[in-house]
Amino acid sequence: MVIEQVPGPVEYILALARQHLGMELAFLGEFVDEGDEVLRWVSGDRRSVSIHPGMSVHMHEGYCERMVDGRLSCIVRDAKRNERVKDLEVTRTADIGSYIGVPVVLFGGRL
């Protein structure tokens, strides 16, 4: 018997956003005290960029911290030409073309 995995509400919202915006990948991560971002939900072809839920990314190596602290716009149209991210390793290794970031603020003000 094959049991089909039914996506939860977060996965469904990520898939809708991805489809609407024509994105290959969408994720929701959580900043943790150790200076890392833990990817909690991932939608899209995870194998093409080798990411998965539970994966930890150093915040200073990625886009999210820069977006949250104001060093980077929430929308990056061409990452390979953007002075703020073109030299980041993740831009090359994940072959990032465009980026849209939306901070999610929880009750109490925590991101």
BAFI-3210 file (N, C-alpha, C; in Angstrom, 3 decimals, decimal comma, padded with zeros to 6 digits):
// residues 111
n [1|2|3|4|5|6|7|8|9|10|11|12|13|14|15|16|17|18|19|20|21|22|23|24|25|26|27|28|29|30|31|32|33|34|35|36|37|38|39|40|41|42|43|44|45|46|47|48|49|50|51|52|53|54|55|56|57|58|59|60|61|62|63|64|65|66|67|68|69|70|71|72|73|74|75|76|77|78|79|80|81|82|83|84|85|86|87|88|89|90|91|92|93|94|95|96|97|98|99|100|101|102|103|104|105|106|107|108|109|110|111]
n.u [000,838|000,606|001,120|000,015|001,566|000,086|000,203|000,814|-000,618|001,397|003,201|001,445|000,854|003,415|003,820|001,770|002,615|005,042|004,197|002,559|004,411|006,208|008,474|011,232|011,790|010,780|010,961|010,595|012,172|013,748|015,233|017,744|019,217|021,985|023,015|022,278|020,153|017,446|016,008|012,696|010,433|010,213|009,596|009,413|011,874|013,985|016,277|017,752|019,118|020,101|018,870|016,992|014,255|015,022|017,652|020,523|021,647|024,260|023,544|024,926|025,931|023,959|020,985|018,773|019,337|020,528|018,387|016,520|017,901|018,075|020,104|019,667|017,338|013,925|013,318|015,246|016,206|018,147|020,404|023,024|024,129|023,749|025,286|025,349|024,971|026,146|028,692|028,385|028,695|026,422|024,888|026,174|026,401|023,755|022,729|021,236|018,849|016,816|015,393|013,046|012,173|010,397|009,890|008,712|006,922|006,481|004,158|004,959|007,078|009,223|011,290]
n.v [-001,164|002,185|005,152|008,330|011,379|014,055|017,489|019,850|022,906|024,954|023,979|023,922|026,673|027,627|026,222|027,335|030,043|029,700|028,669|030,787|032,885|031,830|030,472|028,279|027,238|027,427|028,381|028,172|029,428|029,376|031,605|030,815|030,821|030,348|031,734|030,690|029,712|027,643|025,533|024,992|024,298|023,248|023,793|022,556|021,549|020,084|018,582|019,672|021,830|020,793|021,007|020,605|020,076|020,916|021,360|023,310|026,630|028,964|032,144|034,502|033,841|033,852|035,110|035,876|037,033|039,437|040,611|040,924|042,651|044,936|045,366|044,338|044,385|043,256|042,119|040,736|041,028|040,112|038,159|037,486|039,805|041,636|043,734|043,253|040,538|038,974|037,868|035,972|032,638|030,971|032,091|031,267|028,398|027,534|028,506|030,939|032,966|034,940|036,497|036,517|037,728|037,426|038,583|036,774|037,560|036,556|036,160|038,298|039,422|037,964|036,758]
n.w [000,000|-000,875|000,722|000,337|000,872|002,396|002,026|004,658|006,040|005,869|003,949|001,800|001,433|000,797|-001,611|-003,176|-003,289|-004,596|-007,058|-007,993|-008,239|-009,978|-009,099|-008,456|-005,994|-002,587|000,818|004,395|007,101|010,357|012,587|014,836|018,129|017,942|015,796|013,416|010,688|010,583|008,297|008,113|006,563|003,191|-000,207|-003,452|-005,927|-004,129|-004,367|-006,446|-005,392|-003,120|-000,474|002,554|004,849|008,202|007,800|008,542|008,183|008,097|009,190|008,430|005,980|004,120|002,427|003,975|006,571|005,766|004,447|006,520|008,289|006,792|004,922|002,451|-000,160|-000,113|-002,497|-004,971|-008,120|-009,990|-008,931|-009,548|-010,482|-008,513|-006,272|-003,526|-003,063|-005,033|-004,683|-002,738|-001,606|-001,685|-003,708|-005,996|-005,658|-005,288|-007,543|-007,743|-009,163|-008,869|-005,948|-003,351|-000,291|002,725|005,847|008,623|011,317|014,559|017,326|019,959|018,715|017,716|015,067]
ca.u [000,000|001,339|000,444|000,356|001,756|-000,733|000,922|000,172|-000,945|002,578|003,660|000,467|001,058|004,676|003,605|000,971|003,477|006,014|003,489|002,102|005,558|007,048|009,740|011,588|011,951|010,342|011,184|010,366|013,203|013,667|016,503|017,968|020,162|023,386|023,400|021,926|018,768|017,051|014,928|011,625|009,596|010,787|008,712|010,076|012,856|015,032|017,503|018,549|019,968|020,528|018,391|015,918|013,797|015,928|019,000|020,934|022,456|024,791|022,805|025,777|026,289|022,792|020,229|017,724|019,824|020,719|017,064|015,900|018,562|017,986|021,201|019,232|015,921|013,131|013,283|016,492|015,819|019,245|021,369|024,390|024,594|023,511|026,538|025,251|024,895|026,760|029,892|028,080|028,817|025,098|024,416|026,754|026,124|022,321|022,395|020,109|018,596|016,047|015,093|012,013|012,170|009,332|010,051|007,514|007,043|005,611|003,694|006,072|008,064|010,309|011,273]
ca.v [000,000|003,443|006,223|009,613|012,405|015,240|018,633|020,636|024,272|025,740|023,464|024,342|028,102|027,759|025,735|028,348|031,203|029,281|028,567|032,124|033,721|031,136|030,166|026,870|026,807|028,324|027,765|028,960|029,085|029,981|032,020|030,236|031,596|030,095|032,448|029,875|029,636|026,259|025,441|024,183|023,782|023,488|023,416|022,602|020,505|020,233|017,893|020,502|022,711|020,012|021,480|019,789|020,543|020,583|021,796|024,554|027,505|030,099|033,338|035,498|033,361|033,816|036,303|036,225|037,979|040,720|041,165|041,307|043,798|046,098|045,480|043,784|044,562|042,029|041,571|040,807|040,581|039,407|037,968|037,406|041,168|042,466|043,925|042,790|039,081|038,241|037,161|034,957|031,260|030,406|032,598|030,383|026,972|027,276|029,118|031,826|033,984|035,984|036,193|037,289|037,383|038,024|038,218|036,336|037,980|035,784|036,872|038,662|040,097|037,085|036,371]
ca.w [000,000|-000,948|001,447|-000,238|001,886|002,180|002,588|005,695|005,605|005,507|002,660|000,805|001,189|000,070|-002,981|-003,875|-003,540|-005,606|-008,335|-008,389|-008,583|-010,946|-008,434|-008,388|-004,612|-001,515|002,120|005,596|008,064|011,689|013,154|016,163|018,937|017,616|014,590|012,269|010,245|010,360|007,328|008,695|005,478|001,873|-001,301|-004,754|-006,206|-003,117|-004,788|-007,358|-004,589|-001,951|000,826|003,111|006,156|009,302|007,443|009,191|007,335|008,854|008,782|007,782|004,651|003,260|002,077|004,945|007,580|005,091|004,167|007,785|008,916|005,917|003,960|001,177|-000,463|-000,071|-003,853|-005,741|-009,464|-010,649|-007,849|-010,066|-010,742|-007,332|-005,535|-002,129|-002,935|-006,144|-004,249|-001,725|-002,100|-001,948|-004,997|-007,018|-005,476|-005,480|-008,835|-007,471|-010,172|-008,200|-004,544|-002,659|001,119|003,522|007,247|009,332|012,710|015,439|018,512|020,814|017,901|017,277|013,653]
c.u [000,893|000,516|000,940|000,455|000,955|-000,013|000,109|-000,053|000,266|003,111|002,735|000,658|002,351|004,527|002,789|001,812|004,462|005,377|003,099|003,257|006,494|008,425|009,973|011,574|011,410|010,603|010,812|011,377|012,989|015,073|016,608|019,120|021,620|023,854|023,128|020,466|018,489|015,869|013,878|010,739|010,239|009,811|009,473|011,053|014,060|016,346|018,377|019,460|020,386|020,138|017,222|015,478|014,733|017,359|019,294|021,875|022,967|024,163|023,675|026,193|025,127|022,133|019,336|018,177|019,996|019,381|016,431|016,557|018,660|019,122|020,807|017,737|015,207|013,039|014,630|016,180|016,905|020,391|022,812|024,973|024,449|024,782|026,509|025,256|025,650|027,986|029,641|028,158|027,457|024,531|024,919|026,294|024,661|021,823|021,165|020,016|017,912|015,720|013,973|012,012|011,070|009,561|008,706|007,733|006,010|005,119|004,887|007,206|009,217|010,155|011,286]
c.v [001,241|004,515|007,543|010,645|013,650|016,423|019,333|022,054|025,094|025,280|023,911|025,817|028,331|027,325|026,740|029,577|030,885|029,243|029,956|032,998|033,077|030,791|028,669|026,348|027,868|027,614|028,737|028,484|029,798|030,360|031,431|030,972|031,448|030,838|031,669|030,071|028,163|026,261|024,479|023,542|024,163|022,990|023,569|021,461|020,678|019,612|018,779|021,470|022,059|020,638|020,625|020,374|020,041|021,015|023,144|025,315|028,638|031,374|034,337|035,087|033,436|035,164|036,797|037,239|039,364|041,404|041,687|042,544|045,022|046,265|045,020|044,013|043,218|041,361|041,813|040,205|039,773|039,268|037,968|038,781|042,085|042,524|043,330|041,276|038,306|037,435|036,118|033,560|030,680|030,897|031,698|028,940|026,625|027,867|030,019|032,881|035,184|035,520|037,094|036,809|038,127|037,615|037,849|036,668|037,251|036,670|037,139|039,319|039,251|036,735|034,858]
c.w [000,000|-000,245|000,871|000,867|001,510|002,808|003,660|005,199|005,189|004,145|001,533|000,436|000,418|-001,385|-003,790|-004,230|-004,657|-006,990|-008,854|-008,887|-009,606|-010,390|-008,423|-006,961|-003,669|-000,193|003,224|006,622|009,376|012,137|014,549|016,830|018,526|016,363|013,324|011,909|009,966|009,399|007,872|007,625|004,151|000,828|-002,613|-004,904|-005,290|-003,563|-005,660|-006,610|-003,271|-000,619|001,264|004,443|007,258|009,045|008,103|008,271|008,210|008,320|008,032|006,368|003,664|003,051|003,210|005,978|006,969|004,811|005,461|008,391|007,997|004,928|002,560|001,026|-000,356|-001,441|-004,520|-007,100|-010,157|-009,655|-008,347|-010,400|-009,528|-006,483|-004,132|-001,990|-004,001|-005,727|-003,163|-002,355|-002,478|-003,285|-006,118|-006,862|-005,681|-006,798|-008,709|-008,562|-009,554|-006,783|-004,074|-001,219|001,851|004,976|007,871|010,801|013,547|016,583|019,414|020,034|017,403|015,806|013,530]
res [m|v|i|e|q|v|p|g|p|v|e|y|i|l|a|l|a|r|q|h|l|g|m|e|l|a|f|l|g|e|f|v|d|e|g|d|e|v|l|r|w|v|s|g|d|r|r|s|v|s|i|h|p|g|m|s|v|h|m|h|e|g|y|c|e|r|m|v|d|g|r|l|s|c|i|v|r|d|a|k|r|n|e|r|v|k|d|l|e|v|t|r|t|a|d|i|g|s|y|i|g|v|p|v|v|l|f|g|g|r|l]
***
